Amino acid sequence: MDKHSAKISKFLSLILRHKPQVIGLHLDANGWAQVDELIELVNQHGIALSSEMLDVIVGNNDKARFTFNADRTQIRANQGHSLNIDLDLVAEPPPAILFHGTATRFLSSIRDKGLLSGSRQHVHLSAEEVNAIKVGQRHGNPIVLTIQAAAMGQAGYQFFCSQNGVWLTERVPPQYIVFPSKAGPVSGG
């Protein structure tokens, strides 16, 4: 993705996940926005966006952050909302383990409180360690935590898998987190 498309993608993340009011966009209860309205309002906000460019951004986003509805008249973010959005996710049994990438500076708090959703609706977990490393690198000196997801599921915690493969849960208590024995840097391979 080129720099211009990456900039628009980040702006769309802001609009579709956190602040649609910045451009006056309406999201329905499930987070859907009308594509035509989105394009018109983004352009009115001074950022050039066409339906073709939006197709490229949705199709080429390395994190698959956005999705169209079946007839491509609506768009929404797949997860990561700080807004109260019902993504119509169905609880499902998670894999035995999942991973969470974070920065080492957060370890003390995580050891005490576990993983909390904070301003978002869910804690985001990865099925693959390499994806968790990438997430952790965005926050500083990365570290990957192993989550005993199957044990959490057996204890009654619910898990959801978003359309782009990110696992979501409300919180992860500390007793289900396996901390690396050495909190040094991890490699992105």
C-alpha positions in Angstrom: 0.0 0.0 0.0 1.4 3.4 -1.0 1.8 6.2 1.5 -1.4 8.0 0.4 -3.5 4.9 0.7 -2.0 4.1 4.1 -2.8 7.7 5.3 -6.4 7.2 4.1 -6.6 3.8 5.7 -5.6 5.3 9.1 -8.1 8.1 8.7 -10.8 5.5 7.9 -9.8 3.6 11.0 -10.4 6.7 13.0 -13.7 7.4 11.4 -15.1 3.8 11.3 -13.8 2.7 14.7 -13.7 5.7 17.0 -15.0 9.1 15.7 -17.5 9.1 12.8 -18.6 12.6 14.0 -15.3 14.1 12.8 -16.8 14.1 9.3 -20.5 13.8 10.3 -20.8 10.2 9.3 -23.7 8.0 10.6 -22.9 4.4 11.7 -25.7 2.1 12.4 -25.9 -0.1 15.5 -23.7 -2.7 13.8 -21.0 -0.2 12.7 -22.0 -0.1 9.1 -21.7 3.2 7.1 -23.1 3.8 3.6 -20.2 3.8 1.2 -21.5 6.7 -0.9 -22.0 8.8 2.2 -18.5 7.9 3.5 -16.8 8.8 0.2 -18.7 12.1 -0.1 -18.0 13.2 3.5 -14.3 12.2 3.3 -14.0 14.3 0.2 -15.7 17.2 1.8 -13.2 16.9 4.6 -10.4 17.6 2.1 -9.2 14.0 1.5 -9.5 12.7 -2.0 -11.3 9.3 -2.0 -13.0 7.4 -4.8 -14.9 4.2 -4.8 -12.0 2.6 -6.7 -9.5 3.8 -4.1 -11.7 2.5 -1.3 -11.8 -0.9 -3.0 -8.0 -1.0 -3.1 -7.7 0.1 0.6 -10.2 -2.6 1.7 -8.7 -5.3 -0.5 -5.0 -4.5 0.2 -5.1 -3.6 3.9 -2.5 -6.0 5.5 -4.6 -6.2 8.6 -7.9 -6.6 6.8 -9.4 -3.8 9.0 -12.5 -3.2 6.9 -15.2 -5.1 5.1 -18.0 -4.4 2.7 -21.4 -5.9 3.0 -22.6 -8.4 0.3 -23.7 -5.8 -2.2 -20.8 -3.4 -1.4 -23.1 -0.5 -0.5 -21.9 -0.5 3.2 -18.5 -0.7 4.9 -17.4 -1.1 8.5 -14.3 -1.8 10.6 -13.9 -5.5 11.5 -13.0 -4.8 15.2 -11.2 -2.3 17.4 -14.1 0.0 18.1 -14.1 2.3 21.0 -17.8 3.0 20.1 -20.5 0.8 21.3 -21.0 -1.4 18.2 -22.7 -4.8 17.9 -20.6 -6.7 15.3 -23.0 -9.6 15.4 -20.2 -11.9 16.4 -21.1 -15.4 17.6 -19.1 -16.9 20.5 -17.0 -19.9 19.5 -14.5 -22.1 21.2 -11.0 -20.6 20.8 -7.8 -22.5 19.9 -5.8 -23.9 22.9 -3.5 -20.9 23.0 -3.6 -17.4 21.6 -1.0 -14.7 21.6 -1.1 -11.0 22.7 1.6 -8.6 21.6 2.4 -5.7 23.9 5.3 -3.6 25.1 7.5 -4.6 28.1 6.6 -1.3 29.9 3.0 -2.6 30.4 4.1 -6.0 32.0 3.7 -4.8 35.6 0.1 -3.7 35.1 -0.7 -6.8 33.1 0.7 -9.1 35.8 -1.6 -7.3 38.3 -4.8 -6.8 36.4 -4.5 -9.1 33.3 -5.4 -7.8 29.9 -8.2 -5.3 29.8 -10.0 -3.9 26.8 -9.4 -0.3 27.9 -11.2 2.1 25.6 -12.0 -0.7 23.1 -14.8 -3.2 23.3 -12.5 -6.2 23.4 -9.0 -7.5 24.0 -7.4 -8.4 20.7 -5.6 -11.8 20.4 -3.7 -13.4 17.6 -3.7 -17.1 16.5 -0.2 -16.7 15.3 2.8 -15.4 17.3 4.2 -13.5 14.4 1.1 -11.3 14.3 1.4 -10.6 18.0 5.0 -9.5 17.5 4.0 -7.0 14.9 1.3 -5.6 17.3 3.8 -5.4 20.2 6.3 -3.5 18.0 3.8 -0.7 17.5 3.8 0.0 21.3 7.6 -0.1 22.1 9.9 -2.8 23.1 7.7 -5.8 22.1 6.9 -8.9 24.1 4.5 -11.7 23.3 2.3 -13.2 26.0 0.7 -16.6 25.6 -2.9 -16.9 26.5 -4.4 -20.1 27.7 -7.5 -19.6 25.7 -9.0 -23.1 25.9 -8.8 -23.0 29.7 -10.5 -19.6 29.7 -13.2 -20.9 27.5 -13.8 -23.9 29.8 -14.0 -21.4 32.7 -16.9 -19.6 30.9 -15.1 -16.7 29.2 -16.4 -16.0 25.7 -14.3 -15.7 22.6 -15.2 -14.3 19.2 -13.3 -14.4 15.9 -13.7 -11.3 13.8 -14.0 -11.4 10.1 -10.3 -10.8 9.6 -9.2 -13.5 12.0 -8.5 -11.5 15.2 -9.7 -13.2 18.3 -11.6 -11.1 20.7 -12.6 -11.5 24.4 -13.7 -9.0 27.1 -10.7 -9.5 29.3 -7.9 -11.9 30.1 -7.3 -12.5 33.9 -3.6 -12.8 34.9 -3.9 -16.5 35.8 -4.5 -17.4 32.1 -1.4 -15.5 30.9 1.9 -17.2 30.4 4.7 -14.6 30.7 8.0 -15.2 29.0 10.7 -16.2 31.4 12.9 -13.4 30.0 11.3 -10.1 29.0 13.9 -9.2 26.4 13.2 -8.2 22.8 11.5 -10.5 20.4 12.4 -10.8 16.8 10.0 -10.2 14.0 11.5 -13.0 11.9 
